[in-house]
Amino acid sequence: MTEDYREGGFGLYVHWPFCAAKCPYCDFNSHVAGKIDQARWQAAYLQEIARLGAELPGRILNSVYFGGGTPSLMDPALVSALLEAIRATWPVSNRFEVTLEANPTSAEAGRFRAYREAGVNRASVGLQALDDADLRRLGRLHDADEGLAALEMALVVFPRVSFDLIYARQDQTLAGWEAELRRALTLGAEHLSLYQLTIEPGTAFGARHARGTLAGLPDEDLAADMYFLTQEICESAGLPAYEISNHAGPGGESSHNLIYWRYGDYAGIGPGAHGRITLRGRRHATRTHLLPGSWLEAVERTGTGESARVALPASEQAGEYLMMGLRLREGISLARYERLAGFPLSSSKINELADLGLIETDAGTLRATRRGRALLNPVIRELLPGE
């Protein structure tokens, strides 16, 4: 149990909470600010890196992920300083991955080259759609041409590139999504993140939906058809879904996100960042202060941005491993689940779900089928003890 996290690896997540505008569908911890003291933020991040390095010394660091918010609004010098400190704090793996999320509106060749020189070797570009009208509906500040120009720039500068698209948008047809997806697959990225639009409480879309003013959303059958069509088209193009919403060929997967899904350890710094870290043989859940000002002041005043740290019981660790691991095409190890939980999954439940064509087992591995991944929440509820 002491070294269980090694099954998934160790990564660092850095949250940059600022955006140029708040998208109406977004429920991430992002904030619009007119002025940002980047030197002050740099000092706070460096302090957090030093604190975590003292707690987790000597670990091999597999990845760093700059997420947000809009990390491409960070000064490249800030990113460089953080990566320099990170490399001085932990030994890094031979395939060390450093991802930075970028929005097309903050993309420019000089900044991209500076991020690359700082050590970023993977860019994730937030295209979201290739249609101008839909981009406006989604509250994006870029148009389709600007998005494609940013992607082209990223492909020139970075050795590895991913981009995001959202489907099941307002008034979107199955044929329209097919045409857009087939176009996306010609753009040259090694990795695509393809998300179904979800209406989250607390967002502008959530409020409109509650009032009945968010028109044109597809029904469940059409959304399901879009999901299955996405799987078929991407697989035939050589970018199968290695996770429910993420597509790549062999070697193109996101190493950082695989740490989450394989239930490794990850330290989270920045406002609202979560983490899972193993200390003295016990895995802990961590979270940080949500508001940017509160996080910054906490780091400066108390020496830590964490707002909570809780030791996870064995049953919760096993449940998290099941929920994260079944998102992956590769599935989970039944023996690892049993080590974490202290008991095996129910064979009768496994057989029942297998008979329904929702899961399959092979050589000690349990995985959801394509149909099962589309119905993953009820599958997990059936498998979890006491659910």
C-alpha positions in Angstrom: 0.0 0.0 0.0 2.9 2.4 0.8 4.0 2.5 -2.8 0.6 1.9 -4.5 0.8 5.4 -6.2 3.7 4.1 -8.3 1.2 2.1 -10.3 0.0 5.4 -11.8 3.0 7.7 -11.4 3.5 11.2 -9.9 2.5 14.5 -11.4 2.2 18.2 -10.5 -0.8 20.3 -11.4 -0.5 24.1 -11.5 -3.7 26.0 -11.6 -3.7 29.5 -13.2 -7.2 30.9 -12.3 -7.4 33.9 -14.7 -9.2 34.2 -18.0 -9.9 37.1 -20.4 -13.7 36.2 -20.1 -15.8 33.6 -18.4 -17.4 31.1 -20.8 -21.1 30.5 -20.1 -20.7 26.7 -20.0 -17.5 26.6 -17.8 -17.7 25.4 -14.1 -13.9 25.5 -13.6 -12.4 27.8 -11.1 -11.7 30.7 -13.4 -11.9 34.4 -12.8 -11.6 37.6 -14.9 -9.1 40.1 -13.5 -8.1 43.5 -14.9 -4.6 43.5 -13.4 -2.4 40.6 -12.2 0.8 41.0 -10.2 2.6 38.1 -11.8 5.7 38.5 -9.7 3.6 38.1 -6.5 2.0 35.0 -8.0 5.4 33.6 -9.0 6.7 33.9 -5.4 3.6 32.1 -4.1 3.9 29.2 -6.6 7.6 28.9 -5.8 6.8 28.7 -2.1 4.3 25.9 -2.7 6.7 24.0 -4.9 9.3 24.2 -2.1 6.8 23.1 0.5 5.7 20.0 -1.5 9.3 19.2 -2.4 10.1 19.0 1.3 7.1 16.7 1.9 7.6 14.5 -1.1 11.4 14.3 -1.7 13.1 12.1 -4.2 10.1 11.1 -6.2 10.4 10.7 -9.9 8.1 13.4 -11.5 6.4 12.2 -14.6 4.5 15.3 -15.7 3.5 18.9 -15.0 0.2 20.4 -16.2 -0.5 24.1 -16.3 -4.3 24.3 -16.3 -6.9 27.0 -15.7 -8.3 29.4 -16.4 -6.0 30.4 -19.3 -2.4 29.5 -18.6 -1.3 31.1 -21.9 -2.0 34.4 -20.1 1.0 33.6 -17.8 4.2 35.5 -18.5 6.6 33.0 -20.1 9.2 34.1 -17.6 6.9 32.9 -14.8 6.5 29.5 -16.5 10.3 29.3 -16.9 10.9 30.1 -13.3 8.4 27.5 -12.1 9.8 24.8 -14.3 13.4 25.6 -13.2 12.3 25.3 -9.6 10.4 22.1 -10.3 13.4 20.4 -12.0 15.6 21.5 -9.0 13.0 20.0 -6.6 12.4 16.5 -8.1 14.2 14.2 -10.5 12.1 14.0 -13.7 11.4 11.0 -15.8 13.0 10.3 -19.1 9.7 11.1 -20.8 8.9 14.2 -18.7 5.8 15.8 -20.1 5.0 19.5 -19.5 1.6 20.6 -20.8 0.2 24.1 -21.0 -3.4 25.0 -21.9 -3.7 27.7 -24.5 -6.6 29.7 -25.8 -6.5 31.0 -29.4 -7.0 34.6 -28.2 -3.8 34.6 -26.2 -1.8 32.7 -28.8 1.1 34.4 -30.5 4.3 33.0 -32.0 6.6 34.8 -29.6 4.9 33.6 -26.5 4.6 30.0 -27.8 8.3 30.0 -28.6 9.1 31.4 -25.1 7.0 28.6 -23.5 8.8 26.0 -25.5 12.2 27.5 -24.5 11.0 27.4 -20.8 10.4 23.6 -21.1 6.8 23.2 -22.2 6.7 20.3 -24.6 3.0 19.8 -25.1 0.3 22.3 -25.8 -3.5 21.8 -25.4 -5.4 24.3 -27.5 -9.0 25.2 -26.6 -10.6 25.4 -30.0 -14.0 24.1 -28.7 -15.7 24.4 -32.2 -14.9 25.1 -35.8 -18.0 27.1 -36.5 -18.2 30.9 -35.9 -21.8 31.0 -34.8 -21.3 28.2 -32.3 -18.2 29.8 -31.0 -20.2 32.9 -30.3 -22.9 30.9 -28.5 -20.2 29.3 -26.4 -19.0 32.7 -25.4 -15.6 32.2 -27.0 -13.6 35.3 -27.9 -12.0 33.8 -31.0 -13.5 32.8 -34.4 -12.7 29.6 -36.3 -9.9 31.1 -38.4 -8.2 32.5 -35.3 -8.5 29.1 -33.6 -7.0 27.3 -36.6 -4.2 29.8 -36.8 -3.4 29.2 -33.2 -3.4 25.4 -33.7 -1.1 25.7 -36.7 1.3 27.8 -34.7 1.3 25.3 -31.8 2.0 22.4 -34.3 5.1 24.3 -35.5 6.4 25.2 -32.1 5.6 22.2 -29.8 6.5 18.6 -30.4 3.2 17.4 -29.0 -0.2 19.1 -29.5 -3.8 18.4 -28.4 -7.0 20.3 -28.9 -10.5 20.3 -27.5 -13.9 20.3 -29.2 -17.3 20.3 -27.6 -20.2 18.5 -29.3 -24.0 18.1 -28.6 -24.1 21.9 -29.0 -27.3 23.9 -29.5 -29.0 23.0 -32.8 -26.1 20.8 -33.8 -27.1 17.9 -36.1 -25.4 14.5 -36.4 -24.3 15.2 -39.9 -22.9 18.6 -38.9 -20.9 17.1 -36.1 -19.6 14.3 -38.4 -18.4 16.9 -40.9 -16.7 19.0 -38.2 -15.0 15.9 -36.6 -13.7 14.6 -39.9 -12.3 18.1 -40.6 -10.7 18.1 -37.1 -9.0 14.8 -37.8 -7.1 16.3 -40.8 -5.6 19.1 -38.7 -2.5 17.2 -37.6 -2.8 17.0 -33.8 -1.8 13.7 -32.1 -4.5 14.0 -29.4 -8.1 15.2 -29.4 -10.3 15.8 -26.3 -13.9 15.6 -27.4 -16.4 16.5 -24.8 -20.2 16.4 -24.8 -21.7 19.7 -23.7 -22.9 19.4 -20.2 -25.1 22.0 -18.4 -23.6 22.6 -15.0 -25.3 24.3 -12.1 -23.7 27.7 -11.2 -22.8 28.5 -14.8 -24.6 31.0 -17.1 -25.8 28.1 -19.3 -27.1 26.4 -16.1 -29.1 29.5 -15.2 -30.5 29.8 -18.7 -31.4 26.1 -18.8 -33.2 26.5 -15.5 -35.2 29.4 -16.9 -36.0 27.4 -20.1 -34.2 29.8 -22.3 -31.3 27.6 -23.5 -32.9 26.4 -26.8 -31.8 23.7 -29.2 -30.0 21.2 -27.0 -30.1 17.7 -28.4 -32.1 15.0 -26.7 -30.4 12.0 -25.1 -30.8 9.8 -28.1 -29.1 12.3 -30.4 -26.3 13.0 -27.9 -25.8 9.2 -27.6 -25.6 8.9 -31.4 -23.0 11.7 -31.5 -20.9 9.8 -28.9 -21.0 6.5 -30.7 -20.3 8.2 -34.1 -17.3 9.9 -32.5 -15.9 6.6 -31.3 -16.3 5.0 -34.8 -14.8 7.9 -36.8 -11.8 8.5 -34.5 -11.0 4.8 -34.3 -11.1 4.4 -38.0 -8.7 7.4 -38.2 -6.2 5.8 -35.9 -7.1 7.9 -32.8 -9.2 5.6 -30.7 -10.7 6.6 -27.4 -8.1 5.5 -24.7 -10.4 7.3 -22.2 -14.1 8.2 -22.5 -13.5 11.7 -24.0 -9.8 11.5 -25.1 -8.5 10.1 -28.3 -4.9 9.3 -29.4 -2.8 6.8 -31.2 -0.1 4.8 -29.3 2.3 7.2 -27.6 0.1 10.2 -28.1 -1.9 9.9 -24.8 -1.7 12.5 -22.1 0.8 11.2 -19.6 -0.4 13.6 -17.0 -4.1 12.7 -17.3 -3.2 9.0 -17.2 -1.8 9.6 -13.7 -5.3 10.6 -12.6 -7.0 7.8 -14.4 -4.5 5.2 -13.2 -4.8 6.5 -9.7 -1.3 7.7 -9.2 -0.3 10.6 -6.9 -0.6 14.2 -8.0 0.2 17.4 -6.1 -2.1 20.4 -6.9 -1.0 24.0 -6.4 -2.9 27.2 -7.2 -6.5 28.3 -6.3 -9.0 25.4 -6.2 -6.4 22.8 -7.1 -7.0 19.2 -5.8 -4.4 16.6 -5.1 -3.9 13.0 -4.1 -0.6 12.4 -2.2 0.7 9.4 -0.3 2.4 10.3 3.0 3.8 7.7 5.4 1.9 5.0 3.6 -1.5 6.7 3.5 -3.1 8.5 0.6 -4.5 11.9 1.3 -6.9 14.1 -0.5 -5.9 17.7 -0.6 -7.6 20.9 -1.8 -6.6 24.5 -1.8 -8.4 27.8 -1.2 -10.8 28.5 -4.0 -10.7 32.3 -4.5 -7.4 33.6 -6.0 -7.0 36.3 -3.4 -7.7 33.9 -0.5 -5.2 31.4 -1.9 -2.5 34.0 -2.4 -2.9 35.5 1.1 -2.9 32.1 2.7 0.4 31.1 1.0 2.0 34.4 2.1 0.5 34.4 5.6 0.6 30.7 6.6 3.1 29.1 4.2 0.5 26.9 2.5 -2.3 27.3 0.1 -4.0 24.1 1.3 -7.4 24.5 2.9 -7.9 20.8 3.7 -6.0 17.5 3.8 -7.8 14.3 4.6 -6.5 10.7 4.9 -8.6 8.5 2.7 -10.0 5.2 4.1 -9.2 2.1 2.1 -12.8 1.8 0.8 -12.7 5.3 -0.7 -9.4 4.7 -2.3 -10.7 1.6 -4.0 -13.8 3.4 -5.1 -11.8 6.2 -6.6 -9.5 3.7 -8.4 -12.6 2.0 -9.8 -14.3 5.2 -10.9 -11.2 6.6 -12.6 -9.8 3.4 -14.0 -13.0 2.3 -15.8 -12.9 5.5 -17.8 -9.9 4.0 -19.5 -10.1 1.6 -22.4 -7.4 -0.5 -20.6 -9.6 -0.9 -17.5 -8.4 -1.8 -14.0 -6.5 -4.5 -12.2 -8.8 -6.7 -10.1 -5.8 -7.6 -7.9 -5.0 -3.9 -7.3 -8.6 -3.1 -6.4 -8.6 -6.0 -3.9 -5.3 -4.7 -2.3 -6.8 -1.2 -2.0 -10.2 -2.3 -0.7 -9.2 -5.3 1.4 -11.7 -7.5 -0.5 -12.5 -8.3 -4.1 -15.3 -7.0 -6.3 -18.4 -9.0 -6.3 -18.1 -11.8 -8.9 -21.9 -12.0 -9.2 -22.1 -8.3 -10.1 -19.2 -8.7 -12.6 -21.0 -11.7 -14.2 -24.3 -9.8 -14.3 -22.8 -6.8 -16.0 -20.8 -8.9 -18.4 -23.9 -10.8 -19.4 -25.4 -7.4 -20.3 -22.4 -6.6 -22.5 -21.3 -3.6 -20.3 -18.0 -5.0 -18.9 -15.5 -7.7 -19.7 -12.7 -9.4 -17.9 -9.4 -10.8 -19.2 -6.2 -12.0 -17.4 -7.1 -10.2 -14.2 -8.2 -7.0 -15.9 -11.7 -5.5 -15.7 -12.8 -3.1 -18.4 -15.9 -1.4 -19.6 -17.0 -2.1 -23.1 -17.7 0.7 -25.5 -21.4 0.4 -24.6 -20.5 0.2 -20.9 -18.4 3.4 -21.1 -21.4 5.2 -22.5 -23.3 4.1 -19.3 -20.4 4.2 -16.9 -22.1 5.9 -13.9 -24.7 3.1 -13.5 -22.1 0.5 -14.2 -19.9 1.9 -11.3 -22.9 2.1 -9.0 -23.6 -1.6 -9.6 -20.0 -2.6 -8.9 -19.4 -0.5 -5.8 -20.1 -2.3 -2.5 -23.1 -0.8 -0.7 -24.3 1.2 -3.7 
